[in-house]
Amino acid sequence: MQFNFNSTEPIYRQVADQIEEAIFTRTFAEGEQIPSTTEVSKEFHINPATVLKGMNILVDAQLIEKRRGVGMFVIAGAQARVVEKRRNQFYDDYVKKLVSEARKLHLTQAELSSLIERGFSEQ
């Protein structure tokens, strides 16, 4: 994990985002224990309450769960939930804007699909 202490994004949000990314990439597998609040706070010199606030975002999103006296664990199905969330964000952040711009250019759906296929083939 790496934190940008000069960022406008709060540290607790960075904690949540980085753990979510680790779940997405399967660095933290479903059923696996993640580093404790204490471990993260000591390693990165972050207030434990700040780390806990970030982790609680993921508890609320049903990506990790607290097991009293044992620690935090990745919930079964968490990776799929992250993928679904990111697909929805991709649609909202990119596809809607792409379609809007295509309409302004009077591109048909077929023309837009052709351009997308071209983009895939050039990669």
N, CA and C atoms as an extended XYZ file, in Angstrom:
369
Properties=species:S:1:pos:R:3:atomname:S:1:resname:S:1:resid:I:1 pbc="F F F"
N         0.843       -1.179        0.000 N   MET     1
C         0.000        0.000        0.000 CA  MET     1
C         0.887        1.241        0.000 C   MET     1
N         0.381        2.255       -0.669 N   GLN     2
C         1.058        3.541       -0.680 CA  GLN     2
C         0.012        4.628       -0.478 C   GLN     2
N         0.369        5.602        0.321 N   PHE     3
C        -0.563        6.678        0.622 CA  PHE     3
C         0.055        8.011        0.239 C   PHE     3
N        -0.781        8.866       -0.307 N   ASN     4
C        -0.350       10.209       -0.678 CA  ASN     4
C        -0.911       11.170        0.369 C   ASN     4
N        -0.054       11.571        1.283 N   PHE     5
C        -0.485       12.433        2.379 CA  PHE     5
C        -0.721       13.872        1.921 C   PHE     5
N        -0.339       14.191        0.691 N   ASN     6
C        -0.567       15.532        0.144 CA  ASN     6
C        -1.802       15.585       -0.750 C   ASN     6
N        -2.459       14.455       -0.921 N   SER     7
C        -3.629       14.377       -1.786 CA  SER     7
C        -4.842       15.036       -1.126 C   SER     7
N        -5.763       15.488       -1.946 N   THR     8
C        -7.011       16.024       -1.417 CA  THR     8
C        -7.947       14.888       -1.003 C   THR     8
N        -7.642       13.666       -1.468 N   GLU     9
C        -8.455       12.510       -1.080 CA  GLU     9
C        -8.078       12.104        0.344 C   GLU     9
N        -9.068       11.974        1.226 N   PRO    10
C        -8.768       11.624        2.618 CA  PRO    10
C        -8.034       10.276        2.716 C   PRO    10
N        -7.209       10.137        3.730 N   ILE    11
C        -6.434        8.911        3.925 CA  ILE    11
C        -7.361        7.714        4.121 C   ILE    11
N        -8.451        7.868        4.861 N   TYR    12
C        -9.360        6.735        5.074 CA  TYR    12
C        -9.927        6.238        3.747 C   TYR    12
N       -10.174        7.161        2.806 N   ARG    13
C       -10.679        6.781        1.485 CA  ARG    13
C        -9.588        6.053        0.690 C   ARG    13
N        -8.338        6.505        0.848 N   GLN    14
C        -7.218        5.834        0.197 CA  GLN    14
C        -7.053        4.410        0.737 C   GLN    14
N        -7.241        4.240        2.039 N   VAL    15
C        -7.178        2.905        2.648 CA  VAL    15
C        -8.238        2.012        2.005 C   VAL    15
N        -9.470        2.499        1.967 N   ALA    16
C       -10.571        1.717        1.390 CA  ALA    16
C       -10.303        1.390       -0.081 C   ALA    16
N        -9.863        2.385       -0.838 N   ASP    17
C        -9.608        2.178       -2.271 CA  ASP    17
C        -8.506        1.151       -2.512 C   ASP    17
N        -7.460        1.208       -1.710 N   GLN    18
C        -6.345        0.289       -1.932 CA  GLN    18
C        -6.688       -1.145       -1.534 C   GLN    18
N        -7.446       -1.308       -0.479 N   ILE    19
C        -7.879       -2.661       -0.108 CA  ILE    19
C        -8.862       -3.184       -1.153 C   ILE    19
N        -9.758       -2.310       -1.629 N   GLU    20
C       -10.693       -2.719       -2.690 CA  GLU    20
C        -9.924       -3.143       -3.940 C   GLU    20
N        -8.900       -2.401       -4.301 N   GLU    21
C        -8.066       -2.753       -5.466 CA  GLU    21
C        -7.411       -4.112       -5.257 C   GLU    21
N        -6.943       -4.380       -4.044 N   ALA    22
C        -6.316       -5.669       -3.742 CA  ALA    22
C        -7.323       -6.816       -3.837 C   ALA    22
N        -8.569       -6.540       -3.490 N   ILE    23
C        -9.627       -7.555       -3.643 CA  ILE    23
C        -9.915       -7.756       -5.125 C   ILE    23
N        -9.976       -6.669       -5.873 N   PHE    24
C       -10.239       -6.721       -7.313 CA  PHE    24
C        -9.174       -7.544       -8.042 C   PHE    24
N        -7.920       -7.331       -7.699 N   THR    25
C        -6.813       -8.028       -8.362 CA  THR    25
C        -6.509       -9.389       -7.725 C   THR    25
N        -7.296       -9.728       -6.732 N   ARG    26
C        -7.152      -10.990       -6.000 CA  ARG    26
C        -5.845      -11.081       -5.211 C   ARG    26
N        -5.250       -9.930       -4.910 N   THR    27
C        -4.109       -9.911       -3.995 CA  THR    27
C        -4.589      -10.390       -2.630 C   THR    27
N        -5.806       -9.956       -2.261 N   PHE    28
C        -6.497      -10.492       -1.090 CA  PHE    28
C        -7.632      -11.363       -1.615 C   PHE    28
N        -7.482      -12.666       -1.464 N   ALA    29
C        -8.480      -13.610       -1.972 CA  ALA    29
C        -9.679      -13.692       -1.024 C   ALA    29
N       -10.778      -14.142       -1.569 N   GLU    30
C       -11.978      -14.333       -0.751 CA  GLU    30
C       -11.683      -15.342        0.355 C   GLU    30
N       -12.106      -15.006        1.552 N   GLY    31
C       -11.862      -15.847        2.715 CA  GLY    31
C       -10.545      -15.557        3.414 C   GLY    31
N        -9.700      -14.760        2.774 N   GLU    32
C        -8.378      -14.460        3.315 CA  GLU    32
C        -8.444      -13.303        4.307 C   GLU    32
N        -7.605      -13.375        5.323 N   GLN    33
C        -7.501      -12.297        6.294 CA  GLN    33
C        -6.677      -11.167        5.688 C   GLN    33
N        -7.128       -9.945        5.909 N   ILE    34
C        -6.379       -8.776        5.456 CA  ILE    34
C        -5.575       -8.231        6.637 C   ILE    34
N        -4.586       -7.383        6.372 N   PRO    35
C        -3.808       -6.819        7.488 CA  PRO    35
C        -4.725       -6.097        8.482 C   PRO    35
N        -4.364       -6.198        9.726 N   SER    36
C        -5.175       -5.575       10.775 CA  SER    36
C        -5.024       -4.058       10.751 C   SER    36
N        -5.958       -3.413       11.402 N   THR    37
C        -5.915       -1.962       11.563 CA  THR    37
C        -4.591       -1.544       12.198 C   THR    37
N        -4.183       -2.283       13.208 N   THR    38
C        -2.943       -1.980       13.917 CA  THR    38
C        -1.737       -2.140       12.998 C   THR    38
N        -1.708       -3.223       12.216 N   GLU    39
C        -0.582       -3.449       11.293 CA  GLU    39
C        -0.461       -2.307       10.285 C   GLU    39
N        -1.583       -1.944        9.683 N   VAL    40
C        -1.565       -0.874        8.676 CA  VAL    40
C        -1.166        0.451        9.312 C   VAL    40
N        -1.753        0.747       10.471 N   SER    41
C        -1.452        2.033       11.104 CA  SER    41
C         0.013        2.131       11.523 C   SER    41
N         0.590        1.047       12.029 N   LYS    42
C         2.000        1.076       12.435 CA  LYS    42
C         2.926        1.154       11.229 C   LYS    42
N         2.641        0.357       10.197 N   GLU    43
C         3.526        0.316        9.036 CA  GLU    43
C         3.563        1.642        8.283 C   GLU    43
N         2.405        2.317        8.212 N   PHE    44
C         2.329        3.533        7.405 CA  PHE    44
C         2.195        4.802        8.246 C   PHE    44
N         2.288        4.667        9.564 N   HIS    45
C         2.218        5.812       10.483 CA  HIS    45
C         0.919        6.592       10.280 C   HIS    45
N        -0.187        5.850       10.315 N   ILE    46
C        -1.522        6.422       10.160 CA  ILE    46
C        -2.288        6.151       11.452 C   ILE    46
N        -3.101        7.078       11.851 N   ASN    47
C        -3.939        6.903       13.029 CA  ASN    47
C        -4.815        5.652       12.846 C   ASN    47
N        -4.861        4.762       13.853 N   PRO    48
C        -5.691        3.556       13.739 CA  PRO    48
C        -7.168        3.857       13.466 C   PRO    48
N        -7.671        4.956       14.006 N   ALA    49
C        -9.072        5.318       13.759 CA  ALA    49
C        -9.308        5.648       12.280 C   ALA    49
N        -8.305        6.240       11.644 N   THR    50
C        -8.395        6.557       10.216 CA  THR    50
C        -8.423        5.275        9.392 C   THR    50
N        -7.557        4.337        9.737 N   VAL    51
C        -7.529        3.047        9.040 CA  VAL    51
C        -8.854        2.325        9.234 C   VAL    51
N        -9.354        2.315       10.456 N   LEU    52
C       -10.623        1.652       10.750 CA  LEU    52
C       -11.773        2.281        9.966 C   LEU    52
N       -11.756        3.603        9.839 N   LYS    53
C       -12.803        4.288        9.074 CA  LYS    53
C       -12.794        3.804        7.613 C   LYS    53
N       -11.612        3.648        7.045 N   GLY    54
C       -11.506        3.132        5.684 CA  GLY    54
C       -11.993        1.700        5.580 C   GLY    54
N       -11.622        0.890        6.539 N   MET    55
C       -12.058       -0.510        6.528 CA  MET    55
C       -13.563       -0.627        6.713 C   MET    55
N       -14.131        0.256        7.523 N   ASN    56
C       -15.582        0.210        7.738 CA  ASN    56
C       -16.364        0.537        6.468 C   ASN    56
N       -15.783        1.319        5.576 N   ILE    57
C       -16.413        1.563        4.274 CA  ILE    57
C       -16.568        0.237        3.539 C   ILE    57
N       -15.551       -0.600        3.627 N   LEU    58
C       -15.584       -1.894        2.944 CA  LEU    58
C       -16.489       -2.896        3.658 C   LEU    58
N       -16.605       -2.767        4.964 N   VAL    59
C       -17.567       -3.595        5.704 CA  VAL    59
C       -18.984       -3.227        5.254 C   VAL    59
N       -19.259       -1.926        5.172 N   ASP    60
C       -20.581       -1.462        4.736 CA  ASP    60
C       -20.898       -1.883        3.302 C   ASP    60
N       -19.849       -1.977        2.468 N   ALA    61
C       -20.023       -2.387        1.069 CA  ALA    61
C       -20.056       -3.913        0.929 C   ALA    61
N       -19.992       -4.608        2.048 N   GLN    62
C       -20.015       -6.069        2.095 CA  GLN    62
C       -18.874       -6.696        1.292 C   GLN    62
N       -17.682       -6.106        1.460 N   LEU    63
C       -16.483       -6.657        0.830 CA  LEU    63
C       -15.607       -7.367        1.856 C   LEU    63
N       -15.611       -6.851        3.084 N   ILE    64
C       -14.877       -7.505        4.166 CA  ILE    64
C       -15.798       -7.618        5.371 C   ILE    64
N       -15.433       -8.520        6.271 N   GLU    65
C       -16.211       -8.685        7.497 CA  GLU    65
C       -15.284       -8.739        8.690 C   GLU    65
N       -15.802       -8.268        9.812 N   LYS    66
C       -15.058       -8.323       11.069 CA  LYS    66
C       -15.404       -9.638       11.756 C   LYS    66
N       -14.386      -10.325       12.194 N   ARG    67
C       -14.585      -11.517       13.013 CA  ARG    67
C       -13.987      -11.199       14.373 C   ARG    67
N       -14.870      -11.054       15.334 N   ARG    68
C       -14.473      -10.604       16.670 CA  ARG    68
C       -13.314      -11.431       17.216 C   ARG    68
N       -12.266      -10.727       17.588 N   GLY    69
C       -11.106      -11.361       18.188 CA  GLY    69
C       -10.167      -12.032       17.196 C   GLY    69
N       -10.541      -12.031       15.902 N   VAL    70
C        -9.724      -12.721       14.902 CA  VAL    70
C        -9.165      -11.743       13.878 C   VAL    70
N       -10.005      -10.830       13.378 N   GLY    71
C        -9.554       -9.863       12.395 CA  GLY    71
C       -10.581       -9.609       11.305 C   GLY    71
N       -10.104       -9.043       10.212 N   MET    72
C       -10.941       -8.715        9.060 CA  MET    72
C       -10.643       -9.704        7.940 C   MET    72
N       -11.710      -10.152        7.272 N   PHE    73
C       -11.578      -11.135        6.212 CA  PHE    73
C       -12.374      -10.706        4.989 C   PHE    73
N       -11.884      -11.096        3.809 N   VAL    74
C       -12.588      -10.817        2.563 CA  VAL    74
C       -13.779      -11.770        2.473 C   VAL    74
N       -14.939      -11.209        2.199 N   ILE    75
C       -16.181      -11.974        2.118 CA  ILE    75
C       -16.257      -12.706        0.775 C   ILE    75
N       -16.860      -13.887        0.797 N   ALA    76
C       -17.124      -14.617       -0.448 CA  ALA    76
C       -17.989      -13.751       -1.363 C   ALA    76
N       -17.613      -13.678       -2.616 N   GLY    77
C       -18.347      -12.868       -3.587 CA  GLY    77
C       -17.892      -11.424       -3.662 C   GLY    77
N       -16.903      -11.061       -2.850 N   ALA    78
C       -16.444       -9.665       -2.806 CA  ALA    78
C       -15.838       -9.238       -4.133 C   ALA    78
N       -15.038      -10.094       -4.741 N   GLN    79
C       -14.385       -9.734       -6.000 CA  GLN    79
C       -15.429       -9.464       -7.077 C   GLN    79
N       -16.466      -10.283       -7.132 N   ALA    80
C       -17.548      -10.086       -8.113 CA  ALA    80
C       -18.282       -8.771       -7.849 C   ALA    80
N       -18.470       -8.415       -6.584 N   ARG    81
C       -19.120       -7.142       -6.257 CA  ARG    81
C       -18.273       -5.961       -6.714 C   ARG    81
N       -16.952       -6.073       -6.556 N   VAL    82
C       -16.064       -4.997       -7.007 CA  VAL    82
C       -16.124       -4.884       -8.530 C   VAL    82
N       -16.099       -6.020       -9.222 N   VAL    83
C       -16.184       -6.010      -10.687 CA  VAL    83
C       -17.485       -5.344      -11.128 C   VAL    83
N       -18.602       -5.705      -10.511 N   GLU    84
C       -19.902       -5.124      -10.873 CA  GLU    84
C       -19.910       -3.616      -10.625 C   GLU    84
N       -19.367       -3.198       -9.485 N   LYS    85
C       -19.290       -1.769       -9.167 CA  LYS    85
C       -18.475       -1.038      -10.223 C   LYS    85
N       -17.334       -1.616      -10.595 N   ARG    86
C       -16.456       -0.959      -11.578 CA  ARG    86
C       -17.074       -0.951      -12.968 C   ARG    86
N       -17.815       -1.983      -13.311 N   ARG    87
C       -18.505       -1.982      -14.603 CA  ARG    87
C       -19.547       -0.866      -14.647 C   ARG    87
N       -20.265       -0.708      -13.550 N   ASN    88
C       -21.251        0.373      -13.483 CA  ASN    88
C       -20.573        1.734      -13.560 C   ASN    88
N       -19.438        1.886      -12.876 N   GLN    89
C       -18.688        3.139      -12.949 CA  GLN    89
C       -18.173        3.380      -14.362 C   GLN    89
N       -17.704        2.334      -15.023 N   PHE    90
C       -17.217        2.437      -16.393 CA  PHE    90
C       -18.333        2.930      -17.311 C   PHE    90
N       -19.508        2.356      -17.122 N   TYR    91
C       -20.662        2.779      -17.927 CA  TYR    91
C       -20.959        4.260      -17.688 C   TYR    91
N       -21.041        4.628      -16.411 N   ASP    92
C       -21.372        6.010      -16.069 CA  ASP    92
C       -20.289        7.003      -16.499 C   ASP    92
N       -19.027        6.633      -16.303 N   ASP    93
C       -17.920        7.558      -16.563 CA  ASP    93
C       -17.498        7.622      -18.029 C   ASP    93
N       -17.670        6.529      -18.760 N   TYR    94
C       -17.139        6.485      -20.124 CA  TYR    94
C       -18.197        6.230      -21.195 C   TYR    94
N       -19.002        5.204      -21.013 N   VAL    95
C       -19.934        4.812      -22.068 CA  VAL    95
C       -20.976        5.896      -22.318 C   VAL    95
N       -21.556        6.435      -21.270 N   LYS    96
C       -22.553        7.491      -21.453 CA  LYS    96
C       -21.968        8.674      -22.216 C   LYS    96
N       -20.765        9.067      -21.850 N   LYS    97
C       -20.105       10.195      -22.522 CA  LYS    97
C       -19.753        9.844      -23.959 C   LYS    97
N       -19.312        8.623      -24.191 N   LEU    98
C       -18.977        8.169      -25.538 CA  LEU    98
C       -20.205        8.201      -26.440 C   LEU    98
N       -21.303        7.681      -25.954 N   VAL    99
C       -22.539        7.665      -26.740 CA  VAL    99
C       -23.028        9.092      -26.986 C   VAL    99
N       -22.931        9.932      -25.990 N   SER   100
C       -23.343       11.326      -26.152 CA  SER   100
C       -22.528       12.016      -27.235 C   SER   100
N       -21.217       11.826      -27.197 N   GLU   101
C       -20.345       12.434      -28.205 CA  GLU   101
C       -20.614       11.841      -29.587 C   GLU   101
N       -20.856       10.542      -29.647 N   ALA   102
C       -21.159        9.887      -30.927 CA  ALA   102
C       -22.435       10.468      -31.532 C   ALA   102
N       -23.419       10.728      -30.699 N   ARG   103
C       -24.671       11.321      -31.199 CA  ARG   103
C       -24.428       12.725      -31.744 C   ARG   103
N       -23.580       13.486      -31.060 N   LYS   104
C       -23.257       14.832      -31.541 CA  LYS   104
C       -22.571       14.782      -32.899 C   LYS   104
N       -21.809       13.695      -33.131 N   LEU   105
C       -21.110       13.514      -34.403 CA  LEU   105
C       -21.990       12.810      -35.450 C   LEU   105
N       -23.224       12.519      -35.065 N   HIS   106
C       -24.187       11.831      -35.936 CA  HIS   106
C       -23.690       10.461      -36.374 C   HIS   106
N       -22.980        9.782      -35.472 N   LEU   107
C       -22.541        8.414      -35.744 CA  LEU   107
C       -23.682        7.458      -35.431 C   LEU   107
N       -23.844        6.463      -36.262 N   THR   108
C       -24.847        5.436      -35.979 CA  THR   108
C       -24.260        4.464      -34.963 C   THR   108
N       -25.121        3.629      -34.403 N   GLN   109
C       -24.652        2.615      -33.463 CA  GLN   109
C       -23.661        1.679      -34.161 C   GLN   109
N       -23.931        1.338      -35.401 N   ALA   110
C       -23.035        0.459      -36.159 CA  ALA   110
C       -21.675        1.125      -36.381 C   ALA   110
N       -21.677        2.414      -36.686 N   GLU   111
C       -20.412        3.132      -36.889 CA  GLU   111
C       -19.612        3.201      -35.588 C   GLU   111
N       -20.316        3.463      -34.501 N   LEU   112
C       -19.647        3.509      -33.207 CA  LEU   112
C       -19.075        2.133      -32.856 C   LEU   112
N       -19.845        1.093      -33.085 N   SER   113
C       -19.356       -0.271      -32.822 CA  SER   113
C       -18.124       -0.574      -33.655 C   SER   113
N       -18.134       -0.127      -34.891 N   SER   114
C       -16.986       -0.337      -35.773 CA  SER   114
C       -15.744        0.370      -35.228 C   SER   114
N       -15.930        1.582      -34.736 N   LEU   115
C       -14.804        2.313      -34.153 CA  LEU   115
C       -14.266        1.607      -32.902 C   LEU   115
N       -15.164        1.075      -32.103 N   ILE   116
C       -14.744        0.351      -30.895 CA  ILE   116
C       -13.983       -0.918      -31.283 C   ILE   116
N       -14.491       -1.636      -32.292 N   GLU   117
C       -13.794       -2.841      -32.759 CA  GLU   117
C       -12.409       -2.468      -33.286 C   GLU   117
N       -12.312       -1.355      -33.984 N   ARG   118
C       -11.022       -0.880      -34.475 CA  ARG   118
C       -10.063       -0.612      -33.310 C   ARG   118
N       -10.591       -0.014      -32.262 N   GLY   119
C        -9.772        0.253      -31.087 CA  GLY   119
C        -9.250       -1.016      -30.451 C   GLY   119
N       -10.084       -2.036      -30.382 N   PHE   120
C        -9.643       -3.323      -29.822 CA  PHE   120
C        -8.590       -3.978      -30.712 C   PHE   120
N        -8.749       -3.888      -32.004 N   SER   121
C        -7.806       -4.553      -32.913 CA  SER   121
C        -6.446       -3.846      -32.952 C   SER   121
N        -6.418       -2.554      -32.656 N   GLU   122
C        -5.152       -1.809      -32.655 CA  GLU   122
C        -4.351       -2.010      -31.375 C   GLU   122
N        -4.961       -2.552      -30.380 N   GLN   123
C        -4.264       -2.736      -29.086 CA  GLN   123
C        -3.459       -4.001      -29.066 C   GLN   123
